Amino acid sequence: DIQNEYYLSLVINRSKSCIELVAHPSGGMEVESNNAADFLHIALTGNNADAAGETLAELYDLPDKTFVLQDLVEHVYQCFVQSDATLLEINPLVLTDAGKLVAGDCKMELDNAAAFRHPDWNFEDKPTSANFVTLDPQGTVATIANGAGLAMATVDAVTAAGLTPANFLDIGGGATTARVVESFQQIIEFPRVNAIVINIFGGIVQCDTVAQAIIEARGTFPALPTLYIRLSGNRSAEAAELLQHEQLPLYASLEKCIQAANTSSSRVSPAPTAPSIRATW
């Protein structure tokens, strides 16, 4: 059984030219609701795993797990470097009732440019639509999110509100303006969609990049359904300014987005929620 859930990830911080450890004592599906300023950021060098593990033990309030966390940081750092990763995210990092730390879910993104160093990689190129799944061609609410977990949570929240989600869409951590605009192109093909719920937590992806894409999409597709936007995290303040200039409302939470969408979308009986598919590591 789960006693607590924490958040831990390693990312490339391009502005500081370093591998950065990002952590928060509250992880799981609600990690995006945490204040961006409350996340711990540590530049890893390969020689400071012990210090980083001690800091994590303090952050998680797990003084008896200091050695375990030091070992964990050392190993995920080695994995990150040896795999030429750009993201390694453990969410949640679970503390069980038995006192064990377990990676409940892990996501990795690899640097395609490093493929020449990894002859064992045998990944086929996939179109950007690979993370777009049609759930109901007659659905009334479309969803856009970044990260599979957040995208699933968004779909589930729409369903729980008595609305019919048309799609599952994860734009990923490296979303560009072009990719987000392409997502809108797919959404407008649904004939009954009258609301688009956008739920973005800025980590690697920058919120102002998404905001700019939203503005561009609205200009490209005049008949775009009403947008219900929630952006939080990396460069969210800049995103808010862009959207305010275009008179596009920004909502404080996913719940408020869906409440607003509910007033303009046709209510239906809640559909059964599809079972979640979780990768474990």
C-alpha positions as MATLAB code, in Angstrom:
seq = 'DIQNEYYLSLVINRSKSCIELVAHPSGGMEVESNNAADFLHIALTGNNADAAGETLAELYDLPDKTFVLQDLVEHVYQCFVQSDATLLEINPLVLTDAGKLVAGDCKMELDNAAAFRHPDWNFEDKPTSANFVTLDPQGTVATIANGAGLAMATVDAVTAAGLTPANFLDIGGGATTARVVESFQQIIEFPRVNAIVINIFGGIVQCDTVAQAIIEARGTFPALPTLYIRLSGNRSAEAAELLQHEQLPLYASLEKCIQAANTSSSRVSPAPTAPSIRATW';
ca = [
       0.000    0.000    0.000;
       1.066    3.580   -0.677;
       2.042    5.765    2.268;
       3.228    8.787    0.282;
       4.016    9.921   -3.267;
       6.939   12.159   -4.257;
       8.156   13.728   -7.487;
      11.662   13.350   -8.927;
      13.067   14.110  -12.363;
      16.262   14.902  -14.228;
      16.140   17.345  -17.121;
      18.515   19.276  -19.334;
      18.633   22.897  -18.185;
      19.811   24.559  -21.386;
      20.073   28.039  -19.915;
      22.546   26.777  -17.287;
      24.094   24.065  -19.496;
      23.647   21.396  -16.861;
      21.687   18.329  -15.865;
      19.195   19.474  -13.275;
      17.431   17.459  -10.613;
      13.874   18.664   -9.977;
      11.915   17.377   -6.979;
       8.828   18.030   -4.884;
       7.489   16.320   -1.739;
       4.036   16.011   -3.349;
       3.958   13.877   -6.499;
       1.468   11.743   -8.394;
      -1.366   12.846  -10.663;
      -1.755   16.178   -8.856;
       1.873   17.277   -9.247;
       0.842   20.000  -11.703;
      -1.151   21.722   -8.953;
       2.011   22.433   -6.958;
       3.409   25.948   -6.977;
       6.282   26.096   -9.482;
       8.367   28.072   -6.981;
       8.204   25.199   -4.472;
      10.106   22.712   -6.622;
      13.660   21.870   -5.622;
      16.303   22.432   -8.329;
      19.834   21.024   -8.025;
      22.508   21.113  -10.731;
      24.040   17.625  -10.870;
      27.693   17.195  -11.759;
      28.242   13.489  -11.202;
      30.187   14.244   -8.030;
      27.426   15.604   -5.819;
      25.024   12.647   -5.619;
      25.588   12.308   -1.861;
      24.778   15.970   -1.190;
      21.745   15.810   -3.497;
      20.507   12.667   -1.715;
      20.790   14.386    1.653;
      18.821   17.352    0.348;
      16.131   15.029   -1.017;
      15.881   13.261    2.338;
      15.233   16.641    3.980;
      12.724   17.663    1.291;
      10.807   14.393    1.521;
      11.175   14.300    5.330;
      12.749   10.843    5.090;
      15.922   11.087    7.217;
      16.162    7.285    7.451;
      16.256    7.025    3.629;
      19.272    9.274    3.080;
      21.546    6.483    1.877;
      18.811    5.052   -0.349;
      18.179    8.431   -1.933;
      21.894    9.034   -2.449;
      22.113    5.702   -4.242;
      19.011    6.531   -6.280;
      20.393    9.899   -7.408;
      23.699    8.306   -8.407;
      22.004    5.607  -10.472;
      19.434    7.808  -12.224;
      22.229   10.257  -13.074;
      24.301    7.453  -14.603;
      21.265    6.190  -16.500;
      20.489    9.709  -17.741;
      24.028   10.302  -19.022;
      24.632    6.853  -20.473;
      21.273    6.892  -22.262;
      21.730   10.414  -23.704;
      18.415   11.350  -22.135;
      16.802   14.772  -22.141;
      14.230   13.818  -19.493;
      14.005   11.122  -16.837;
      10.913   11.523  -14.686;
       9.848    9.323  -11.780;
       6.317   10.264  -10.807;
       5.287    9.078   -8.412;
       8.241    7.945   -6.358;
       6.241    5.878   -3.894;
       6.918    5.219   -0.237;
       5.087    1.992    0.660;
       3.655    1.068    4.045;
       6.539   -1.400    4.284;
       8.988    1.513    4.116;
      10.214    0.779    0.580;
      10.816    3.434   -2.061;
       9.417    2.300   -5.422;
       9.351    4.025   -8.812;
       5.618    3.872   -9.463;
       5.943    5.317  -12.957;
       8.907    6.384  -15.075;
       9.118    8.373  -18.282;
      12.254    8.908  -20.371;
      12.889   11.042  -23.427;
      16.068   10.397  -25.435;
      18.131   12.689  -27.638;
      17.591   11.551  -31.236;
      20.854   13.232  -32.232;
      22.732   10.720  -30.068;
      21.363    7.676  -31.901;
      24.761    7.051  -33.561;
      26.137    6.208  -30.108;
      23.396    3.650  -29.501;
      23.271    0.984  -32.232;
      20.888   -0.971  -30.001;
      18.241    1.728  -30.417;
      15.692    0.490  -32.899;
      12.968    3.066  -32.695;
      10.822    3.783  -35.712;
      10.009    7.381  -36.528;
       6.413    8.193  -35.670;
       4.317   11.154  -36.764;
       3.492   13.783  -34.174;
      -0.063   12.448  -34.171;
       1.208    9.284  -32.388;
       0.081   10.808  -29.083;
      -3.361   11.675  -30.437;
      -6.059    9.098  -29.731;
      -9.705    9.410  -30.783;
     -11.957    8.408  -27.889;
     -15.368    9.331  -29.293;
     -15.874   10.813  -32.808;
     -19.087   12.406  -31.485;
     -17.485   13.823  -28.354;
     -18.225   17.405  -27.368;
     -15.046   18.327  -25.501;
     -11.526   18.089  -26.927;
      -8.494   17.948  -24.633;
      -4.872   19.039  -24.966;
      -2.264   18.362  -22.266;
       1.445   17.682  -21.951;
       2.568   14.390  -20.491;
       0.667   11.119  -20.628;
      -0.305   11.248  -16.944;
      -1.647   14.789  -17.144;
      -3.451   13.998  -20.411;
      -5.156   10.963  -18.846;
      -6.106   12.989  -15.780;
      -7.618   15.684  -18.002;
      -9.706   13.163  -19.943;
     -10.858   11.535  -16.701;
     -11.846   14.910  -15.229;
     -13.885   15.797  -18.320;
     -15.674   12.442  -18.134;
     -16.303   12.786  -14.399;
     -17.985   16.152  -15.069;
     -20.583   14.426  -17.255;
     -19.085   15.546  -20.551;
     -17.897   13.416  -23.458;
     -14.187   13.725  -24.304;
     -13.508   13.400  -28.009;
      -9.813   12.638  -27.728;
      -6.679   12.023  -25.710;
      -3.794   14.299  -26.716;
      -0.329   14.475  -25.175;
       1.742   17.145  -26.938;
       4.849   15.964  -25.063;
       7.614   17.778  -23.260;
       9.258   19.295  -26.341;
       6.177   20.837  -27.890;
       6.750   23.497  -30.545;
       4.346   26.092  -31.886;
       3.954   24.083  -35.102;
       3.170   20.903  -33.192;
       0.511   22.564  -31.052;
      -1.101   24.190  -34.105;
      -1.164   20.767  -35.787;
      -3.044   19.463  -32.761;
      -5.793   22.031  -33.303;
      -6.030   20.925  -36.938;
      -6.835   17.396  -35.753;
      -9.352   18.609  -33.185;
     -11.462   20.710  -35.538;
     -12.195   17.575  -37.550;
     -14.522   16.407  -34.762;
     -18.013   17.593  -35.835;
     -19.578   18.051  -32.377;
     -16.717   19.511  -30.347;
     -17.765   22.880  -28.909;
     -15.115   23.246  -26.205;
     -11.368   22.640  -26.003;
      -9.834   22.149  -22.558;
      -6.110   22.940  -22.547;
      -4.215   21.783  -19.450;
      -0.470   22.506  -19.530;
       2.114   22.218  -16.779;
       5.266   23.972  -17.946;
       8.432   22.055  -17.210;
      10.476   21.446  -20.317;
       7.702   22.880  -22.455;
       7.372   26.640  -22.013;
       3.897   27.991  -21.330;
       4.426   31.045  -23.524;
       5.266   28.742  -26.467;
       1.905   27.059  -25.996;
       0.170   30.428  -25.571;
       1.691   31.698  -28.815;
       0.538   28.529  -30.576;
      -2.987   28.991  -29.214;
      -3.066   32.537  -30.562;
      -1.741   31.395  -33.936;
      -4.271   28.571  -34.107;
      -7.161   30.916  -33.373;
      -6.049   33.077  -36.274;
      -5.578   30.070  -38.564;
      -8.891   28.400  -37.734;
     -11.648   31.043  -37.434;
     -14.250   28.438  -36.424;
     -12.181   27.147  -33.508;
     -14.385   26.051  -30.565;
     -14.286   27.965  -27.307;
     -10.976   27.566  -25.463;
     -10.700   26.844  -21.730;
      -7.046   27.300  -20.861;
      -5.039   26.402  -17.799;
      -1.273   27.054  -17.960;
       1.041   26.709  -14.971;
       4.791   26.479  -14.467;
       7.653   27.506  -16.746;
       7.041   31.029  -18.169;
       3.361   31.004  -17.181;
       3.452   34.733  -16.364;
       4.626   35.522  -19.902;
       1.918   33.232  -21.261;
      -0.739   35.039  -19.234;
       0.317   38.389  -20.711;
       0.102   37.031  -24.256;
      -3.355   35.572  -23.700;
      -4.627   38.686  -21.919;
      -3.563   40.813  -24.881;
      -5.672   38.560  -27.120;
      -8.578   38.637  -24.643;
      -8.309   34.908  -24.045;
      -9.281   33.976  -20.474;
      -6.911   31.902  -18.372;
      -8.297   29.665  -15.633;
      -6.588   28.954  -12.318;
      -7.196   25.212  -12.337;
      -8.403   22.326  -14.461;
     -11.538   22.154  -12.338;
     -12.443   25.747  -13.178;
     -11.786   25.099  -16.882;
     -14.208   22.195  -16.888;
     -16.816   24.073  -14.871;
     -16.752   26.841  -17.468;
     -16.829   24.354  -20.357;
     -19.808   22.665  -18.776;
     -21.957   25.738  -19.345;
     -21.445   25.585  -23.116;
     -21.150   21.842  -23.763;
     -24.028   19.391  -24.055;
     -24.347   17.321  -20.899;
     -24.340   13.570  -21.297;
     -24.365   10.604  -18.977;
     -20.866    9.865  -17.752;
     -19.175    7.281  -19.915;
     -17.176    4.504  -18.322;
     -13.600    5.565  -17.777;
     -11.140    3.516  -19.758;
      -8.627    1.695  -17.590;
      -5.436    3.638  -17.112;
      -2.299    2.232  -18.688;
       0.743    2.919  -16.538;
       4.314    2.090  -17.335;
       6.303    0.910  -14.344;
      10.032    0.850  -13.715;
];
